[in-house]
Amino acid sequence: MDALHHAPLQKPAAPSSFPESPLSRALRQPMMLGLFLPIQSGGWTASTLPRGTTWTFDYNAALARQAEDLGFDIVFGLAQWLPKGGYNEVQDGQAIDSFMAIAALAAITSGILLISTVHVLYGPWHPLHFAKFGATLDHISKGRWGVNVVTGHRAVEHEMFGWSRIEHDRRYALADEFLGVVQHLWAADENLTYTGESWRLKDGYITPKPLFGRPILVNATGSDAGIEFAARHSDIVFISSPTGTEFETAMAALPAHVAKVKAAANREIKTIINPLVIIAETDEAAEAYADAIVAQAQPTGFYAGKYHSDAHAWAQRKVYDKDRQRGLGGGNIQIIGGPEKVADSIARLKAAGIDGVQLSFYDFVPDLALFGERVLPLLKDRGLRF
Ligand SMILES: Cc1cc2nc3c(=O)[nH]c(=O)nc-3n(C[C@H](O)[C@H](O)[C@H](O)COP(=O)(O)O)c2cc1C
């Protein structure tokens, strides 16, 4: 095959262009609700305060059903590749794989969107594998499955796969080529012969085609290169606070950040942020809950120094800050309060231009139950949920 030889690549229609697609249904909610499943040990918070949260499939399957019963729109799992020991005693690296675990939820749920995180450059995956697996999951889930395309920000992960970390913006260029081919395979009625910079195919073809153009495409980013990538490909961008996790500080920067992400795309693109919600019956009880978590926090955590990351999305996070005593970790922004304050905070995120929240909790099952019982009715009263 000749170098860099191929016909122009096709793009499938976005699932949001089909009014009956599961994505379109979720997008009709004034504020989408997602749950960030803890498929990795320690969830988002390196604390030894006792809780039920665990990485097992059974625990996460029960949570996905709980979220679906509450009318949530999305469940999502992250992907990580960590050397022995993980980050610390709590976040010790045990994690079930996001692609497989979230895919397995397709068979035991019926309405909720399922988003797997995949490091598309590791392996490396071949676009034909990815297009085939994605179309298969699209059919099993009836259009509910999607992928959070990530390129790998930790040096140790790339090294685990046998090379040095690829330069930040170059990763997005490679992912762009990969996803261009994958999308062509989802769209095209003819075989594809392709020689690109990194991948080759001869008479590549997949069938069945996805039900609503293609699976849902998401990416999670804070960098300019990542935002440009999202503008080209994604239905939803998972954004983070450019100024750290403390709520008021984050709110000062979020409206401009959201506007920047939306302006990057010359089409409608939705944004979701992932708050860690520390909830209790009253504001005082929630503050006490947060203090108890911090009192038993580990000195290093998820994103602190142990493994080098070049991600812009997490750059301002504080996992454990002895002086400020509020570096709980988890989420790109923290909401600590009783039901009214949690509902108010979500309304303020909506007012900042954000289209959804993907929640994580410290002790998922009881905290999600309390959120469902006390906060969801308030969100409905405020017109944020149907
Ligand atoms: C909500 C959210 C979820 C993320 N999930 C993952 C993940 O599962 N695995 C991963 O390697 N990175 C994950 N990331 C980090 C992004 O992959 C990381 O930001 C990426 O390297 C992009 O870097 P950038 O922000 O510099 O563009 C996530 C980021 C956010 C905001």
The ligand as a Tripos MOL2 file, in Angstrom:
@<TRIPOS>MOLECULE
LIG
   31    33     1     0     0
SMALL
NO_CHARGES

@<TRIPOS>ATOM
      1 C1        -14.4040   13.5080   34.1810 C.3       1 LIG1
      2 C2        -13.0430   13.0390   33.7710 C.ar      1 LIG1
      3 C3        -12.7990   11.6940   33.6550 C.ar      1 LIG1
      4 C4        -11.5680   11.2220   33.2560 C.ar      1 LIG1
      5 N1        -11.3510    9.8880   33.1720 N.ar      1 LIG1
      6 C5        -10.1240    9.4410   32.8340 C.ar      1 LIG1
      7 C6         -9.8290    8.0710   32.7930 C.ar      1 LIG1
      8 O1        -10.6840    7.2580   33.0640 O.2       1 LIG1
      9 N2         -8.5930    7.6670   32.4640 N.ar      1 LIG1
     10 C7         -7.6090    8.5520   32.1520 C.ar      1 LIG1
     11 O2         -6.5040    8.1370   31.8370 O.2       1 LIG1
     12 N3         -7.8570    9.8540   32.1970 N.ar      1 LIG1
     13 C8         -9.0740   10.3120   32.5230 C.ar      1 LIG1
     14 N4         -9.3120   11.6370   32.5970 N.ar      1 LIG1
     15 C9         -8.2180   12.5270   32.4130 C.3       1 LIG1
     16 C10        -8.0820   12.8440   31.0060 C.3       1 LIG1
     17 O3         -7.8080   11.6910   30.2890 O.3       1 LIG1
     18 C11        -6.9240   13.7080   30.9530 C.3       1 LIG1
     19 O4         -7.3610   14.9320   31.3340 O.3       1 LIG1
     20 C12        -6.3890   13.5880   29.6020 C.3       1 LIG1
     21 O5         -5.0820   13.1560   29.6780 O.3       1 LIG1
     22 C13        -6.5380   14.7760   28.8420 C.3       1 LIG1
     23 O6         -5.5620   15.6720   29.2000 O.3       1 LIG1
     24 P1         -5.7960   17.1750   28.9960 P.3       1 LIG1
     25 O7         -6.7660   17.6020   30.0640 O.co2     1 LIG1
     26 O8         -4.4290   17.7330   29.1810 O.co2     1 LIG1
     27 O9         -6.3620   17.3100   27.6060 O.co2     1 LIG1
     28 C14       -10.5460   12.1330   32.9600 C.ar      1 LIG1
     29 C15       -10.7820   13.5000   33.0660 C.ar      1 LIG1
     30 C16       -12.0140   13.9680   33.4750 C.ar      1 LIG1
     31 C17       -12.2260   15.4500   33.5390 C.3       1 LIG1
@<TRIPOS>BOND
     1     1     2 1
     2     2     3 ar
     3     2    30 ar
     4     3     4 ar
     5     4     5 ar
     6     4    28 ar
     7     5     6 ar
     8     6     7 ar
     9     6    13 1
    10     7     8 2
    11     7     9 ar
    12     9    10 ar
    13    10    11 2
    14    10    12 ar
    15    12    13 ar
    16    13    14 ar
    17    14    15 1
    18    14    28 ar
    19    15    16 1
    20    16    17 1
    21    16    18 1
    22    18    19 1
    23    18    20 1
    24    20    21 1
    25    20    22 1
    26    22    23 1
    27    23    24 1
    28    24    25 2
    29    24    26 1
    30    24    27 1
    31    28    29 ar
    32    29    30 ar
    33    30    31 1
@<TRIPOS>SUBSTRUCTURE
     1 LIG1         1 GROUP 0 **** ****
